[in-house]
Amino acid sequence: TARKSSGRELTSKDILVNDYEREGKKAIWLFLDTTSAMSVGSSLVNPLEHAIEAAGALSFYYLKRGYEVGAHFSNRSSRLIHPDSGQAQLRKISRELSELSDEKGKYDFRRSVQICRRQILRYVPECFLITRLDTDEPVQSNKIPPGLDSLVSGVKALAAYGSRGHKSVRVNIVAIAGYAYTAQNEEGYSVARLIRSLETDLISRTVRRYGVNVISWDPMRNRFSDLLLSHALNGRGRR
């Protein structure tokens, strides 16, 4: 700025400013689907209860490692938890998770991303979306189910937010297998798994085009802690 002045009056266009990247702890952001699609099964065993378990495990894992963790639960702006670190943040997230219940309507991930836009741009976190990729309605071959359009749009928006600097917003989808809660027996479970896999494979391929890591979780067969450990060992949990 001083060199450009050369004795003349400076204008706003002449002033040079260094925009430093925000320094601080690494950040994690959690998105959690709490809509009615997550309530299939019984009152005690359903996707929402397992999603809460996964969100709690992710919060504990990353906060213990010094990360800042923020979250947005459901479609409501009031369910936004600003990023922070430490035991107090873990208690805040745990308290919010314990008060969650399922909500009517379909999950609008695009809207959730928009609500969290300022935090995403500021912290450039690694994001985890905990939801279902299978639906309760039959779908046409090679077409994304209408209810999941907003998921793809939200993923695109996150990719765009990360492209504004040299960092990128990494996105992970923890896809809970909804069919696991409705099968009456082992044979019915196997058939439902085959049918739903065709649907979820299409959605997984679509979001992977934007660099999304899809973590498929069948709570009836695997513990989430095992998936989280595998995720960390594969390097997706480190930045």
Secondary structure, DSSP 8 states (H G I E B T S, - for coil): -HHHHTTS---TTT---------S--EEEEEE--BGGGG-S-SSSSHHHHHHHHHHHHHHHHHHTT-EEEEEESS-GGGEEEEE-SHHHHHHHHHHHHT---BSS---HHHHHHHTHHHHHHH--EEEEEE-SS-SS---TTS--GGGHHHHHHHHHHHHHHTTSSS---EEEEEE-GGGGT-SSHHHHHHHHHHHHHHHHHHHHHHHTTT-EEEEE-TTT--HHHHHHHHHHTTTT--
